[in-house]
């Protein structure tokens, strides 16, 4: 089995470049047949992943954070489904690593490379989002609309804080920047009752999850499963600033569904329309749009193989 390892040297606020010699040494020690390449510009990882897959590489590995993983995923998704035989791997050298968390990929670098060597594949769903009239984008973990997108923007400004701590500080800061919710119409097919539901409400935040976690530690969908053909929705109604602060610990432990301002559902497709403001939106932690007023999000089942830990019960998926 051969591997192309795509390293984003800018990941982790630029700390990823220093991890390249360690990756090189661990891959060699594991006896793996690999090529290691560094990205040079935005969307370079997508181009490299597409080229590697078209050349017949067995596994393309995203070495970086969630943004790098998203680009590699989008590159692999450029191939038609019937030609999509290359698996995706992840080495966690970025900030959030939420895609890896939902895909059951270990965070420590040595464990991640051991997982690559074991080569256990699991077929995963992929999400697709379209903002207004813009071109669509694929995502593996989830998208956020509203509050958590602003949190991501603010977290990116915090150069001295990395990982989950930075997202917590950014969430507290965002409480004072973004607390007036736009009036939204949400239309979705509810998997629980089989009906097409329509909600109209001032929504502070809408999370559409294929995975389980965002921001390095906020469990937006504690029961999320990226192989069940469904999104997990988490919708936060407008509340006051103090109430926002009170909700943060619930998102950290995944108990937000017990709180009155939070609604959850499972769906295959979601349409979002804003009646009085734009929809700041991220996909896998990467800013997608800030001015769109309409979104469509769709699940695509069984799209890509991801190299993950073997199931603990020893049975295949």
N, C-alpha and C positions, 0 to 999 in steps of 0.2 A: 504494500500500500504506500502511495506517495502523497506528499503534503506540500501545499503552498501556504506559507505563513506570511500574512500581510500585516505588517506592523505600522501603526499610526504613531510616529514619534512625538506628535503633539498631544497625545492622550494623557490624561492625568495631569493637566496643566504643564505639559512638557516633560514630565518625569519618565514617560514611557521609553524615550530614546536610551536612557541609561540601563534599561532592562534587556536590551538587545543581546549583549554578550551572555547574560544568564540564560536567555531563551536558547541561544545558539548552543551553549554547553549542555543544557538539559536535553535538547533534542538529539544531540550527538550521543550523549550517554544512554539515551533510550534506544539507540540503534535505529532511528527513524530515517527514512529517505525523504529529504525535504529541500525546499528552496525558500529562502527568506528574502522578502522584498519590503522596502519602506515606501510609504505613500509620500507624495510630494505636493499634493493640492487637494482641495475638496472634491469628492466623488472619484478620486483616483482609486480608492479601494474597490469601488463598484466596478470600474473598468478592469482592474487587475483580477478580480474574482471572476468576471465574465470570461476573460481571456483564458484563465486557468481551467475553468470548467469546459470551455470549448476545446481545449487541448487535451482533455481527458484526465485531468488530475483527479485523484480519488477524494481528497479532502482539502477544502480551502478553509484556512484558519484565520479568524479575525483576532488580532492581538491588539487590544486597545480597550476602549470603553464601549458604552452602548451605541454611540454614534458610529464607531468603526463597524460594530456588528450590524448596524442597520444598513450601512453602505454595502458590506459584503453580501448581506441578504438580498438587497436590491439588485446587485450584480448577478447573483445566481438566478434570480427570478426573471432575468431577461431571456433566459433560455426557455423554450417551450416545455411544458410539463413532461412530455414523453422523452425529452432529451436531458432531463434534469437528474442525472445520475451521480453528480458530485455532491458529497455531504458537506455540511458546514460544521466547523469546530470553533471554539472560542478559548482564548487565553486572556485572563482577567488582569489587565494592567491599566485600567481606566479608573473612573471615579465611582459610578453607580453600580455597574455590572448587574443590572436588573434582568436583562435578557438571560444571562447565564444562570441566575438564581431560579427563574421560572423554568429553564430547560434542564435543571438538575446537573449543572456543570460546576465543579468545585472552584473556589476562588484562588487558593494558593497555587502558585505557578507550577510547582513540582507535581501537585496532584492533577492539575489541568493537563499537563503533558502525559502523565500516566494514563489519564482518561483517553487522550488521543491515541495512545499506543494500544489500548484495549479495543478501541474501534467499535464500541457498541452504538448502533444507529437506532434512533427513534424518529418516526415520521411525525412532523409537526404541521399545524395549521399556520397560515399567514394572513394577516389583515391587510386591507387596502383602504386608503383614505383619499378622498378628493375634496379639495377646498375650493369652493366657488367654481370658476372656470379654469383653474390651474390644472396642470398635469397631476395625475395621482402618484401616490407613494406607497410602497409596501412597508409593513412594520411587523416585527416579531413579538414584541412584548406588549405595547399598548400605546394609546394616544391619550393626551390630556387636553381638556378645553377649559380655559379660564384660569382659575386660581393657581393650579399646579404648573401651568405653563409660565406664569409670571415668577413663580418660585424658582423654576429652572433658570430663567434669565438672571434673576438676582443671585443665584448660587454661582453662576458663571463669573460674576464680578468679584467673588470672594477668593482672592489669590492665596491667602494664608490658611484657609480652611479647606480641607479636602474630604471627599466621601460624604457619609451621612451627616456628620457634624455641620458641614457647609449647608446642606439642604435644610436642616433644622433651623439654623440661623436665618436662612433665606425665607423660610416659611413664616417665621416671626416678623421679619421685616415686611413681607408681602401683606400681612394682616393690616398694615397701615397704608398700603398703597392700592390694594385691590379688594374692596369689600362691598362695593355696590354692584349687585348681580344684574346682568342683562336679562330681559324677558326672552325666554327661549320656548320654541315648540320642538318637542322630541317625538319622533314617530319610529316605532320599532315593533317587530314581531316578537311577542313575549313567549319564550320557550315553555314557561310554566303553564300557560293556559291556551296556547295556540292562536291567540287573537292578535290583531294588529292594534297596538296601543298608541294613544296620543296623549302626551302630557304638555301642558302649557304652564310655565312657572318661572319665577326669577331664580336662576341657577347660578350659584357661585362657582361650581365646578362640575364637570362631567368627565369621568374616566371610562375609557373603553378598553378593557383588558383582555389580551390573549394569554398573557402570563399572570403573575401574582403580585409583583412589587414594583414601586416606582421610587425614585429619589434615594436609592440606596438603603431604604429601611421602612418605607411606608407601604403597608400591606393593603393595597387598593382592592385586591381580589384574593382573600386568603384561601379560597377554595378553587382558584382558577386552574384550568387545565388546558395547555396549548395543543391538545390533541382530541378535543371533544366536539369540534365543529361549532363552537359557540363563543361569543364574547360574554364577559361578565361586566355589567354596567354598575357604576357607582355614581350616584347623582346627589350633590349637596345643594340643598335649597339655601336661599339667602338668609343669613343670620348676622347678628351683631358681632363686633370685633371680639369681645370677651368670649362669646360662644365659639368663635372660630378657634381661639386659643384652647378652649376646653376640648375641642374635637381632636386636636393634634395627637394627644396620647392614644386615642382610640384608633387612629390610622396607623400608629406605630405598632400596635399589638393586634390589629385586624378586627377590632370589635365595633367598628363604626356603624355597622348595620343595626345595632341595638339603639342607636340614637335617633330621635324624632326627625331631625332635619335631613337624614340620609335615606335614600331609596336605592334599592338594588334590583336588578333584573338580569336575565340572560337572553341573548338575541343573536341572530345571524346578520342583521342589517339594521343600521341606525341612520336616520336623517335628522339633522339639526338645523334649525332656522332661528336666527336672532332677529328680534323685532326692534331693538333699540341700542345697538352697539355691535362692535366687531367681536370675532371669536378668536382670541389668541390661542393657538393650537401647537402642540409638539407631537412628534412621532418618535417613540423610543428615546425621548429626552432631547431630540434635535428640533429646534424651532422650525415649524412648517409654514405657518402663516400668521399674520397679525390683523389683517384687514377684512378677511372673508366673513360673510354673513350666512353662508350655507355650507354644510358639510354632509358628505355621505361616507359611511364606514361600512365595509362589507367583509365578512369572513370567507376565506378560501380554504376549504378543508384539505388536509393531506397533501401539502405542497412541497415539503423539503425535508430531507433527512438531516438530523443534528446529532453529532457525536456527544453522548451523555454518559453519565454513570449507568452501569448495568442495574436493573431493578434489584432491590434488596431481597426479594423472594426468589431470585434466580430464574424467573420466567421471562420470556420475551414479551414484547409489546404487540 
